[in-house]
């Protein structure tokens, strides 16, 4: 309780000192906003790490899948049209049963490069992965590669068989999909 009282007093004192300045800015303070604005552009933006785990009945047995996402500083940096720089992500998927590991796979944006046009590949990040469904005996996970901080993405589907072999296909999603040359239909 004493810690909370000390923190409250410190914050109150800081507020009073700030208020006593009467809005007058020194020459150093008038330069501070521009320094802060430029540091926002210069710093690397990163998505939060993500971990999700769940159980699903698959081919007559219960399996556990785990999806993990984390930013990797050693990957190429993605820069948006306003100059904001983003760290790209890595996704890992682990599927196991009581007896042990069935398979583990790590995905990078370049794992999906053949599904992306050059410009989109250069300006997008590997955003996420989520369990979608079981189809024809395969575990299917949706993967999204998107422009940072936007709803524009390429939806992909990664389907795994019980041996850990997988196939990547474009997923069919109705909204906010970026059209690429190979997905566009001629009218």
C-alpha positions as a printed Julia matrix, in Angstrom:
187×3 Matrix{Float64}:
   0.0     0.0     0.0
   2.92    2.35    0.75
   4.2     1.83   -2.79
   0.89    3.02   -4.26
   0.87    6.09   -2.01
   4.45    6.95   -3.01
   3.65    6.56   -6.7
   0.51    8.7    -6.35
   2.47   11.46   -4.58
   5.2    11.39   -7.22
   2.65   11.67  -10.03
   0.84   14.53   -8.25
   4.12   16.39   -7.77
   5.03   15.91  -11.43
   1.62   17.2   -12.49
   1.97   20.3   -10.32
   5.48   21.07  -11.67
   4.2    20.73  -15.23
   1.23   22.99  -14.51
   3.47   25.68  -12.98
   5.25   26.09  -16.32
   2.17   28.1   -17.49
   2.53   26.78  -21.02
   5.81   28.68  -21.6
   8.21   26.76  -23.81
  11.93   27.08  -23.73
  13.86   26.83  -26.97
  14.76   23.22  -26.14
  11.11   22.29  -25.58
   9.97   23.82  -28.85
  12.31   21.46  -30.7
  11.2    18.34  -28.8
   8.08   17.53  -30.87
  10.04   17.38  -34.12
  12.63   15.13  -32.49
   9.85   12.84  -31.26
   8.13   12.77  -34.65
  11.31   11.81  -36.46
  12.13    9.1   -33.9
   8.74    7.48  -34.56
   9.6     7.11  -38.24
  13.15    5.98  -37.47
  12.11    3.27  -34.99
  11.05   -0.19  -36.07
   7.42   -1.12  -35.47
   6.71   -4.71  -34.47
   3.67   -6.84  -33.85
   3.25   -8.4   -30.43
   4.33  -11.99  -29.98
   1.41  -14.37  -30.24
   0.8   -17.89  -28.91
  -2.35  -19.92  -29.35
  -2.97  -23.56  -28.56
  -6.06  -25.72  -28.89
  -7.25  -29.3   -29.32
  -9.0   -30.75  -32.34
 -10.25  -34.23  -33.26
  -8.37  -35.32  -36.36
  -8.42  -38.73  -38.05
  -9.9   -40.42  -34.99
  -7.57  -38.93  -32.4
  -7.29  -35.73  -30.42
  -4.3   -33.62  -31.34
  -2.99  -30.35  -29.96
  -1.83  -27.6   -32.27
   0.2   -24.57  -31.28
   0.67  -21.45  -33.37
   3.42  -19.0   -32.44
   4.27  -15.68  -34.03
   7.22  -13.48  -33.23
   9.03  -10.6   -34.9
  12.55  -11.31  -36.16
  14.99   -8.41  -36.43
  17.29  -10.28  -38.84
  14.58  -10.5   -41.54
  14.35   -7.76  -44.19
  12.54   -4.66  -42.91
   9.25   -3.68  -44.58
   8.62    0.04  -45.19
   5.13    1.37  -45.89
   4.23    4.3   -48.17
   4.58    6.8   -45.3
   8.1     5.65  -44.44
   7.19    3.71  -41.3
   9.39    0.64  -40.96
   8.13   -2.75  -39.72
   9.85   -5.89  -38.54
   8.6    -9.0   -40.33
   7.35  -12.07  -38.45
   7.93  -15.79  -38.31
   5.13  -18.29  -37.71
   5.64  -21.74  -36.28
   3.1   -24.53  -36.11
   3.44  -27.6   -33.92
   0.97  -30.5   -33.97
   1.31  -33.21  -31.34
  -0.6   -36.02  -29.68
  -0.18  -37.68  -26.3
   2.54  -39.93  -27.67
   4.63  -37.02  -28.95
   5.29  -34.74  -31.86
   3.44  -35.32  -35.14
   5.11  -32.4   -36.95
   6.6   -28.95  -36.51
   7.02  -26.36  -39.27
   8.32  -22.78  -39.31
   7.07  -20.35  -41.97
   8.61  -17.14  -43.23
   7.11  -14.68  -45.7
   9.38  -16.17  -48.38
   7.63  -19.53  -47.79
   4.67  -17.97  -49.65
   6.59  -15.88  -52.2
   5.2   -17.74  -55.23
   1.68  -16.56  -54.28
   2.59  -12.85  -54.05
   3.44  -10.29  -56.7
   6.76   -8.47  -56.33
   5.38   -5.17  -54.98
   3.11   -6.85  -52.45
   5.94   -9.14  -51.29
   8.21   -6.12  -50.78
   5.68   -4.1   -48.71
   3.78   -6.79  -46.77
   4.45   -8.73  -43.58
   3.6   -12.26  -42.51
   0.74  -11.46  -40.17
  -0.84  -14.59  -38.75
  -2.03  -18.18  -38.85
  -5.19  -19.75  -37.45
  -6.83  -23.15  -37.57
  -9.57  -23.12  -40.2
 -11.01  -26.59  -40.75
 -10.43  -30.25  -41.44
 -10.97  -31.09  -45.09
 -10.33  -34.44  -46.83
  -8.47  -35.69  -43.75
  -6.12  -32.7   -43.69
  -5.65  -30.01  -41.06
  -6.15  -26.64  -42.77
  -4.71  -23.4   -41.4
  -5.44  -19.93  -42.76
  -2.41  -17.7   -43.22
  -2.5   -13.97  -43.89
   0.17  -11.82  -45.43
  -0.81   -8.17  -45.22
   0.23   -4.59  -45.64
   1.17   -3.47  -42.11
  -1.61   -1.8   -40.12
  -4.23   -2.43  -42.82
  -7.02   -4.81  -43.75
  -5.48   -5.53  -47.16
  -4.06   -9.04  -47.25
  -3.53  -12.16  -49.32
  -5.37  -15.12  -47.73
  -3.62  -18.46  -48.05
  -4.44  -21.95  -46.84
  -1.84  -24.45  -45.63
  -3.16  -28.03  -45.54
  -1.25  -30.74  -43.65
  -1.6   -34.5   -43.92
  -0.87  -36.83  -40.99
   2.79  -37.2   -42.06
   3.42  -33.45  -41.89
   3.43  -32.98  -45.67
   1.71  -29.77  -46.67
   0.27  -27.92  -49.63
  -0.2   -24.15  -49.88
  -3.12  -22.74  -51.86
  -4.88  -19.41  -52.18
  -7.88  -19.25  -49.87
 -11.26  -17.94  -50.93
 -12.16  -14.92  -48.81
 -14.69  -12.33  -49.89
 -13.51   -9.02  -48.39
 -10.39   -6.84  -48.35
  -8.37   -9.15  -50.56
  -5.57   -7.66  -52.64
  -5.92   -8.69  -56.25
  -2.74   -9.9   -57.88
  -2.19  -10.58  -61.55
  -2.72  -14.32  -61.19
  -5.88  -13.97  -59.07
  -7.58  -11.29  -61.19
 -10.27  -12.43  -63.55
 -10.65  -10.78  -66.91
 -14.1    -9.42  -67.62
